[in-house]
Amino acid sequence: MAVWVGSIVLHVSDIERASAFWCQALGYVPDPDEPHFLLPTGGQGPRIHLDTGDQNHLDLWVDRQDSDQPTEVERLVGLGARRVEWTYPQEADFVVLADPDGNLFCVVA
């Protein structure tokens, strides 16, 4: 598989409260280096990214051995995704797209 759901970004108002809830609900643990990321304790499943400034969306991660980010972006556009106007940080490792219903998602290198 060339892409997979690497993380689910959740818009939250209080990271500490959300972390306590989602860790208990899903059996996840906070990443010791980045506590706004929650990790599955069994190593299986996507990370949960708690963010106070972003909206809910999926981060699709690119398997660099099978493909590259521009190729995956073009493949997804060919399936019906569309490019979204976005202000990217200088060293962005992601591209923002929208699915056919307008739901945003990122393709992360």
N, CA, C and O of each residue as an XYZ file, in Angstrom:
436
protein
N       0.844     -1.170      0.000
C       0.000      0.000      0.000
C       0.896      1.241      0.000
O       1.890      1.301      0.724
N       0.539      2.207     -0.802
C       1.372      3.400     -0.945
C       1.045      4.469      0.094
O       1.936      5.224      0.483
N      -0.197      4.560      0.555
C      -0.565      5.521      1.603
C      -1.431      4.820      2.642
O      -2.100      3.831      2.339
N      -1.415      5.334      3.860
C      -2.265      4.814      4.916
C      -2.573      5.945      5.884
O      -1.919      6.987      5.861
N      -3.573      5.737      6.734
C      -3.912      6.740      7.739
C      -2.840      6.661      8.825
O      -2.813      5.730      9.630
N      -1.961      7.662      8.827
C      -0.884      7.697      9.812
C      -1.301      8.400     11.075
O      -0.849      8.051     12.166
N      -2.171      9.400     10.939
C      -2.686     10.075     12.127
C      -4.056     10.669     11.837
O      -4.407     10.971     10.697
N      -4.805     10.821     12.906
C      -6.098     11.472     12.861
C      -5.947     12.743     13.676
O      -5.598     12.687     14.855
N      -6.203     13.877     13.065
C      -6.077     15.158     13.742
C      -7.447     15.539     14.298
O      -8.435     15.601     13.568
N      -7.482     15.791     15.601
C      -8.724     16.193     16.256
C      -8.596     17.612     16.778
O      -7.653     17.939     17.498
N      -9.551     18.447     16.407
C      -9.606     19.802     16.955
C     -10.151     19.692     18.368
O     -11.237     19.151     18.578
N      -9.402     20.203     19.337
C      -9.824     20.157     20.735
C      -9.639     21.535     21.356
O      -8.854     22.345     20.864
N     -10.361     21.796     22.432
C     -10.211     23.077     23.124
C      -9.225     22.979     24.282
O      -8.680     23.993     24.717
N      -8.989     21.768     24.785
C      -8.092     21.563     25.926
C      -7.328     20.262     25.686
O      -7.894     19.175     25.805
N      -6.056     20.372     25.352
C      -5.268     19.186     24.999
C      -5.158     18.218     26.168
O      -5.274     17.008     25.975
N      -4.937     18.723     27.370
C      -4.789     17.847     28.533
C      -6.070     17.049     28.793
O      -6.021     15.842     29.025
N      -7.211     17.735     28.751
C      -8.493     17.057     28.969
C      -8.763     16.042     27.859
O      -9.183     14.917     28.129
N      -8.520     16.447     26.608
C      -8.747     15.544     25.478
C      -7.812     14.341     25.559
O      -8.217     13.218     25.260
N      -6.580     14.571     25.955
C      -5.615     13.476     26.080
C      -6.098     12.458     27.107
O      -6.065     11.255     26.852
N      -6.548     12.939     28.269
C      -7.039     12.031     29.305
C      -8.218     11.210     28.783
O      -8.287     10.001     29.006
N      -9.149     11.878     28.082
C     -10.321     11.175     27.562
C      -9.926     10.125     26.528
O     -10.289      8.956     26.658
N      -9.177     10.543     25.493
C      -8.880      9.635     24.388
C      -7.936      8.508     24.809
O      -8.036      7.396     24.289
N      -7.036      8.775     25.728
C      -6.164      7.695     26.225
C      -6.994      6.624     26.924
O      -6.776      5.430     26.721
N      -7.946      7.058     27.749
C      -8.798      6.088     28.434
C      -9.765      5.406     27.475
O     -10.006      4.204     27.579
N     -10.320      6.177     26.539
C     -11.307      5.613     25.614
C     -10.689      4.589     24.665
O     -11.307      3.572     24.350
N      -9.453      4.868     24.207
C      -8.849      4.031     23.165
C      -7.687      3.162     23.649
O      -7.190      2.322     22.899
N      -7.253      3.356     24.891
C      -6.093      2.615     25.367
C      -4.803      3.140     24.757
O      -3.850      2.381     24.578
N      -4.758      4.428     24.436
C      -3.570      5.069     23.883
C      -2.756      5.674     25.022
O      -3.236      5.766     26.151
N      -1.529      6.086     24.726
C      -0.680      6.779     25.693
C      -0.093      8.008     25.019
O       0.139      7.997     23.810
N       0.154      9.084     25.792
C       0.801     10.261     25.208
C       2.225      9.928     24.766
O       2.935      9.187     25.446
N       2.634     10.474     23.634
C       4.017     10.345     23.178
C       4.879     11.106     24.185
O       4.614     12.280     24.446
N       5.917     10.461     24.764
C       6.725     11.155     25.767
C       7.452     12.388     25.222
O       7.735     13.319     25.977
N       7.751     12.404     23.938
C       8.452     13.539     23.339
C       7.506     14.630     22.848
O       7.883     15.801     22.803
N       6.290     14.260     22.482
C       5.302     15.194     21.953
C       3.935     14.835     22.539
O       3.172     14.104     21.909
N       3.613     15.340     23.742
C       2.393     14.893     24.427
C       1.082     15.231     23.716
O       0.029     14.726     24.106
N       1.122     16.082     22.672
C      -0.109     16.339     21.912
C      -0.366     15.233     20.883
O      -1.369     15.263     20.170
N       0.550     14.252     20.812
C       0.338     13.056     19.998
C       0.062     11.887     20.928
O       0.764     11.695     21.920
N      -0.959     11.109     20.606
C      -1.291      9.916     21.369
C      -0.955      8.700     20.526
O      -1.223      8.673     19.325
N      -0.369      7.696     21.158
C       0.098      6.508     20.452
C      -0.654      5.270     20.925
O      -0.955      5.145     22.112
N      -0.957      4.358     20.014
C      -1.600      3.114     20.432
C      -0.615      2.275     21.246
O       0.540      2.115     20.853
N      -1.072      1.743     22.376
C      -0.159      0.994     23.246
C       0.327     -0.294     22.593
O       1.436     -0.741     22.885
N      -0.454     -0.890     21.737
C      -0.042     -2.124     21.075
C       0.747     -1.891     19.806
O       1.148     -2.845     19.141
N       0.977     -0.630     19.461
C       1.723     -0.312     18.251
C       0.898     -0.392     16.979
O       1.411     -0.083     15.903
N      -0.350     -0.794     17.064
C      -1.206     -0.916     15.883
C      -2.210      0.231     15.867
O      -2.875      0.496     16.868
N      -2.315      0.899     14.747
C      -3.307      1.950     14.604
C      -2.663      3.301     14.396
O      -1.470      3.476     14.647
N      -3.458      4.262     13.934
C      -2.924      5.600     13.669
C      -2.677      6.371     14.963
O      -3.287      6.087     15.995
N      -1.779      7.344     14.893
C      -1.585      8.277     15.995
C      -2.793      9.208     16.041
O      -3.451      9.441     15.027
N      -3.070      9.726     17.209
C      -4.077     10.765     17.365
C      -3.310     12.055     17.639
O      -2.499     12.113     18.564
N      -3.563     13.083     16.844
C      -2.905     14.381     17.001
C      -3.947     15.348     17.546
O      -4.926     15.663     16.870
N      -3.732     15.815     18.769
C      -4.641     16.771     19.395
C      -4.151     18.169     19.081
O      -2.988     18.493     19.322
N      -5.038     19.005     18.540
C      -4.622     20.321     18.065
C      -5.706     21.347     18.382
O      -6.881     21.128     18.086
N      -5.310     22.459     18.981
C      -6.281     23.509     19.311
C      -6.514     24.475     18.153
O      -7.453     25.270     18.194
N      -5.673     24.417     17.125
C      -5.793     25.391     16.046
C      -6.182     24.815     14.706
O      -6.338     25.565     13.742
N      -6.342     23.522     14.614
C      -6.625     22.887     13.333
C      -8.014     22.271     13.385
O      -8.639     22.214     14.444
N      -8.490     21.813     12.239
C      -9.786     21.148     12.202
C      -9.596     19.644     12.080
O      -8.504     19.177     11.754
N     -10.650     18.889     12.339
C     -10.581     17.435     12.229
C     -10.219     17.044     10.804
O     -10.804     17.556      9.849
N      -9.259     16.141     10.659
C      -8.920     15.623      9.337
C      -8.000     14.411      9.466
O      -7.455     14.137     10.535
N      -7.843     13.702      8.371
C      -6.924     12.566      8.302
C      -5.593     13.022      7.744
O      -5.541     13.887      6.870
N      -4.519     12.441      8.247
C      -3.197     12.587      7.642
C      -2.861     11.257      6.983
O      -2.699     10.242      7.661
N      -2.756     11.266      5.661
C      -2.354     10.066      4.935
C      -0.841     10.099      4.786
O      -0.285     11.064      4.261
N      -0.189      9.063      5.238
C       1.266      8.995      5.165
C       1.675      8.225      3.920
O       1.052      7.225      3.563
N       2.714      8.692      3.271
C       3.218      8.082      2.046
C       4.313      7.078      2.400
O       5.237      7.384      3.154
N       4.192      5.883      1.843
C       5.248      4.878      1.985
C       6.317      5.200      0.956
O       6.139      4.936     -0.233
N       7.404      5.759      1.399
C       8.446      6.233      0.480
C       9.095      5.116     -0.322
O       9.692      5.379     -1.366
N       8.993      3.875      0.143
C       9.579      2.776     -0.620
C       8.741      2.438     -1.841
O       9.268      1.999     -2.863
N       7.432      2.645     -1.733
C       6.529      2.289     -2.831
C       6.198      3.462     -3.749
O       5.853      3.255     -4.912
N       6.298      4.684     -3.243
C       5.862      5.833     -4.018
C       6.500      7.084     -3.453
O       7.293      7.018     -2.513
N       6.153      8.224     -4.027
C       6.589      9.495     -3.467
C       5.375     10.401     -3.345
O       4.328     10.133     -3.933
N       5.522     11.463     -2.586
C       4.391     12.337     -2.295
C       3.745     12.936     -3.553
O       2.523     12.866     -3.689
N       4.524     13.525     -4.482
C       3.863     14.087     -5.676
C       3.084     13.045     -6.482
O       2.014     13.341     -7.014
N       3.619     11.836     -6.571
C       2.923     10.768     -7.295
C       1.612     10.419     -6.604
O       0.590     10.229     -7.264
N       1.640     10.334     -5.272
C       0.418     10.015     -4.534
C      -0.605     11.135     -4.633
O      -1.800     10.873     -4.770
N      -0.150     12.375     -4.565
C      -1.070     13.503     -4.707
C      -1.765     13.422     -6.064
O      -2.985     13.572     -6.145
N      -1.007     13.190     -7.117
C      -1.603     13.094     -8.463
C      -2.558     11.908     -8.572
O      -3.595     12.007     -9.228
N      -2.216     10.783     -7.933
C      -3.092      9.611     -7.949
C      -4.416      9.944     -7.274
O      -5.481      9.598     -7.786
N      -4.354     10.618     -6.120
C      -5.561     10.972     -5.387
C      -6.391     12.001     -6.139
O      -7.620     11.928     -6.128
N      -5.738     12.963     -6.795
C      -6.457     13.930     -7.630
C      -7.157     13.192     -8.773
O      -8.289     13.522     -9.128
N      -6.491     12.206     -9.341
C      -7.090     11.409    -10.402
C      -8.303     10.616     -9.944
O      -9.173     10.276    -10.746
N      -8.356     10.320     -8.635
C      -9.501      9.597     -8.073
C     -10.665     10.526     -7.714
O     -11.747     10.055     -7.364
N     -10.447     11.845     -7.801
C     -11.518     12.788     -7.506
C     -11.208     13.802     -6.426
O     -12.024     14.686     -6.164
N     -10.037     13.699     -5.783
C      -9.656     14.726     -4.807
C      -9.354     16.013     -5.556
O      -9.137     16.005     -6.768
N      -9.344     17.121     -4.821
C      -8.962     18.388     -5.448
C      -7.945     19.095     -4.561
O      -7.917     18.922     -3.343
N      -7.120     19.891     -5.210
C      -6.136     20.693     -4.488
C      -6.852     21.831     -3.766
O      -7.863     22.348     -4.240
N      -6.310     22.208     -2.618
C      -6.905     23.254     -1.791
C      -5.884     24.378     -1.649
O      -4.703     24.134     -1.402
N      -6.359     25.615     -1.809
C      -5.482     26.764     -1.545
C      -5.117     26.734     -0.069
O      -5.998     26.652      0.786
N      -3.828     26.799      0.237
C      -3.389     26.682      1.617
C      -2.131     27.506      1.811
O      -1.304     27.600      0.904
N      -1.978     28.095      2.964
C      -0.747     28.788      3.319
C       0.127     27.791      4.070
O      -0.160     27.428      5.211
N       1.188     27.361      3.415
C       2.064     26.334      3.982
C       3.220     26.957      4.745
O       3.743     27.997      4.344
N       3.629     26.315      5.864
C       4.868     26.753      6.497
C       6.041     26.485      5.567
O       5.922     25.699      4.627
N       7.158     27.122      5.820
C       8.296     27.053      4.902
C       8.779     25.628      4.627
O       9.080     25.293      3.481
N       8.854     24.809      5.632
C       9.370     23.447      5.433
C       8.257     22.408      5.543
O       8.444     21.359      6.160
N       7.121     22.690      4.958
C       5.972     21.786      5.048
C       6.301     20.441      4.419
O       6.910     20.368      3.351
N       5.883     19.375      5.105
C       6.061     18.022      4.578
C       4.713     17.433      4.172
O       4.575     16.216      4.044
N       3.722     18.298      3.969
C       2.375     17.832      3.659
C       1.767     18.668      2.532
O       2.178     19.799      2.272
N       0.764     18.061      1.869
C      -0.036     18.735      0.852
C      -1.489     18.572      1.278
O      -1.910     17.474      1.640
N      -2.259     19.662      1.239
C      -3.661     19.630      1.636
C      -4.525     19.403      0.399
O      -4.411     20.104     -0.606
N      -5.390     18.402      0.509
C      -6.355     18.088     -0.543
C      -7.739     18.019      0.084
O      -7.878     18.013      1.307
N      -8.754     17.967     -0.757
C     -10.130     17.739     -0.305
C     -10.688     16.551     -1.073
O     -10.426     16.388     -2.265
N     -11.455     15.728     -0.382
C     -12.101     14.603     -1.056
C     -13.273     15.130     -1.888
O     -13.549     16.328     -1.840
N     -13.974     14.278     -2.650
C     -15.064     14.764     -3.499
C     -16.188     15.475     -2.745
O     -16.945     16.235     -3.349
N     -16.311     15.237     -1.420
C     -17.333     15.912     -0.623
C     -16.806     17.152      0.079
O     -17.540     17.801      0.824
N     -15.537     17.489     -0.151
C     -14.966     18.700      0.448
C     -14.260     18.490      1.774
O     -13.777     19.454      2.368
N     -14.187     17.241      2.261
C     -13.471     16.970      3.500
C     -11.979     17.090      3.273
O     -11.431     16.469      2.362
N     -11.321     17.889      4.102
C      -9.880     18.086      3.947
C      -9.108     16.897      4.484
O      -9.541     16.229      5.423
N      -7.961     16.643      3.879
C      -7.000     15.666      4.376
C      -5.627     16.063      3.892
O      -5.499     16.822      2.932
N      -4.600     15.559      4.548
C      -3.222     15.879      4.181
C      -2.524     14.633      3.678
O      -2.784     13.525      4.146
N      -1.637     14.827      2.722
C      -0.746     13.769      2.253
C       0.631     14.151      2.791
O       1.206     15.163      2.392
N       1.151     13.333      3.697
C       2.377     13.651      4.425
C       3.521     12.786      3.920
O       3.404     11.567      3.799
N       4.644     13.466      3.626
C       5.836     12.735      3.172
C       6.591     12.204      4.372
O       7.627     11.558      4.212
